[in-house]
Amino acid sequence: MYPVSERFLARLAESHTPVTKVQLFLTTGEVIDLPHIGGSVTVDRSQAIRRTCTVTCPDPSLIPRTPSDQLATYGARLRISRGVEYGDGTSELVPLGVFRLDSVDGDVSEGPVTLQGKGLEAVVQDDRFTARYRASGTVVTAITSLIRRSTIGADVVSLITDIPIGARWFDVEADPWAGCQEIAAAAGAEVYANADGVFVIRVMPDLATVDPVWSVEATEGGVYISGDRAMTSDGVYNAVLARGESSSDSIPPVSYLATDSDPNSPTYWGGPYGRRPLFYSSSTLTTLAACQNAARLKLAEAKAPNASGDISSLPNPALEPGDVLRVVHEDGSRELHQVASFSVPLDLGGDFPISTISAKEDA
């Protein structure tokens, strides 16, 4: 969760006035505080571009009409925040993301105008290779080079133990952002642009070992609105075989099979669910440790849907995918959920649905 004060979290459960801020950074260097009447920021770990936004503004003058307007808009960025007013003249805002402005449309006479943007991963994704590209070295150096190839001076923060990778050649037209994700998998990690627009390389928090960052409780003074629990076997695997695909004769092939080894899991390998392996290969995997990292990361994703939840609560703009929540339902049952996606409204009302990638009973 984005660092906030205890006062902030307590205020979310109280009657309060939300405060939102939308800034437009034009290519001319001008920064405009945009009046807005609606919109939302969607954050979804399952998408290559983790954060997207829609902002509704009343001012039709934002629609580019002249070549100079278009020049200022193409390449512009949005910075969006939401927070709370404390009623004493002070407020606390948290960032929701930095976005590349992708579209502006609306009624040219009366408005409103709708702005849509994508997280900074889109800058890397769209800069597809025009010549063959070789990634090598370590996980962090290879990812950093790919990101800074498209965004010079981009902030890249590593929260992992760096490891070497095998050389990976990318063909013309290949997606550099998909390459970043593939390379991160060699360290059992994920890579994304966070709410501050900083690229982060990290290992997904383990639901079984990390503490909840927020409680969603159906109690007096709680933030819980509703909750659903679901189980499905569609696209669910209980093992991943990760293999190296190096073309070098000097590097022997390596592989590792990660299985769901929890006898109490509904997808236990060798249990009633049966054996349903998933296969993953990459030339970046040159050691057994790298195969283990990749297999375990992919397995965590592949078996997660066996227990999922959809929770609706009062909005918390500080949440991040991977955060662990303690949920107390109306019947008193308690669960731990790990956040997968959510959508933060930019208006005063609006629901706050949270989808989770896994859930378990909370003792």
C-alpha positions, -999 to +999 in steps of 0.1 A: +000+000+000+012+035-008+025+051+025-002+070+042-009+082+077-030+063+103-052+093+103-058+088+065-069+052+069-092+061+098-108+089+078-117+066+050-143+049+073-158+082+084-180+107+067-156+129+047-152+149+015-129+132-010-105+155-028-091+147-063-064+164-084-057+160-121-027+177-137-020+179-174+016+181-184+019+195-219+049+189-241+055+227-240+063+224-203+031+240-192+012+223-163-025+227-161-047+218-131-078+203-148-112+209-135-130+176-137-165+162-131-159+125-132-137+096-143-118+068-128-084+051-125-083+013-131-054-007-117-052-043-128-022-066-122-033-090-149-028-064-176+005-056-192-003-019-187-012-019-151-029+015-148-053+033-171-075+063-166-105+082-179-111+118-169-142+138-177-137+176-179-163+203-186-140+225-207-142+219-245-111+241-251-090+210-242-099+195-276-069+201-299-080+222-329-047+236-344-014+220-352+002+237-322-026+223-300-019+189-314+018+192-309+013+202-272-011+173-267+007+144-284+031+131-258+014+150-229+010+133-196-016+132-168-008+129-131-039+120-109-043+119-072-071+113-047-073+118-010-093+131+019-101+164+036-098+164+073-122+192+080-096+214+097-083+230+065-058+202+058-059+173+034-039+143+024-035+131-012-020+099-026-010+094-063-031+072-085-007+072-115+012+090-142-003+084-176+005+091-212-025+110-227-038+089-255-071+105-266-092+137-261-127+138-274-160+156-268-185+182-280-164+211-294-191+237-283-205+226-250-183+197-238-178+176-217-145+163-228-132+128-221-094+123-217-080+088-217-045+077-207-023+046-202+004+039-177+040+045-187+045+008-196+027+019-229+057+040-238+080+010-237+054-013-253+048+009-283+085+013-290+087-020-309+121-032-322+130-020-357+162-042-356+171-073-338+179-066-301+200-086-277+192-085-239+219-099-216+237-094-183+215-095-153+177-092-147+180-057-134+204-044-160+186-060-189+152-046-178+166-011-171+182-010-205+150-019-222+130+007-203+156+035-208+158+026-245+123+041-248+123+066-218+157+082-213+164+087-176+134+067-164+134+058-127+138+021-122+138+006-087+148-030-080+135-047-049+149-081-058+181-101-055+197-096-090+207-127-110+224-133-144+203-143-174+211-160-207+212-139-238+178-132-253+174-121-289+142-102-298+131-100-334+119-070-354+084-059-343+087-077-309+072-061-279+099-047-255+075-045-226+067-082-229+105-088-230+108-069-196+082-092-181+098-123-195+132-113-181+117-104-147+102-139-145+138-153-144+140-138-109+105-148-099+096-112-101+072-088-119+078-053-134+054-025-136+050+013-134+038+023-099+015+052-088+044+076-089+054+067-125+084+048-113+092+014-128+095-013-101+110-048-102+098-069-072+086-103-061+049-106-055+041-106-018+033-141-003-002-142+010+009-167+036+036-147+052+028-109+049+006-090+072-026-074+060-023-037+052-060-028+056-092-043+072-124-044+053-150-052+079-188-054+079-190-039+114-201-005+127-176+020+115-162-005+089-157+001+052-172-032+039-202-029+015-205-064+000-185-095-009-186-125-032-165-157-031-159-179-061-140-210-072-133-221-108-111-246-126-110-226-159-074-219-167-062-233-134-030-254-133-013-270-104+022-273-118+046-253-140+076-267-158+100-239-166+128-247-191+158-229-204+161-226-242+197-214-247+211-219-282+246-221-268+262-255-268+282-245-237+251-240-216+234-273-207+196-274-207+180-267-173+144-272-161+124-272-129+089-285-121+070-265-094+039-282-081+011-273-057+025-292-028+000-282-001-022-313+008-049-289+019-051-270-014-080-279-037-055-280-065-030-302-047-007-320-072-016-357-071-049-350-053-085-353-066-079-323-089-055-344-109-024-332-127-027-302-149+008-288-158+016-256-175+048-251-196+070-221-198+104-216-216+128-188-221+164-184-232+169-161-202+168-192-179+203-206-177+204-219-142+183-242-120+177-213-096+163-191-125+140-220-135+128-224-099+121-186-097+102-186-130+082-218-122+072-206-088+061-172-101+040-187-129+025-213-105+014-187-081-005-170-110-017-203-126-034-218-095-046-185-079-081-186-094-091-217-074-102-192-047-111-157-057-132-129-043-149-097-053-152-072-025-169-038-025-158-012+000-155+025+006-127+037-017-091+035-006-068+051-032-036+040-015-041+003-023-017-016-046-020-049-064-005-076-042-017-059-010-032-083+015-065-074+031-083-088+061-120-091+052-147-097+078-181-106+062-215-099+075-218-134+089-186-130+109-164-152+087-129-138+082-106-141+052-074-129+039-075-116+003-047-104-020-056-075-043-056-081-080-075-051-094-097-022-085-111+010-099-109+043-080-136+069-089-128+105-094-162+118-084-177+120-049-198+090-052-191+057-069-185+021-058-151+007-051-149-029-064-118-049-055-110-082-072-086-106-056-063-133-070-064-155-040-082-159-007-079-181+024-096-183+058-082-160+084-076-177+118 
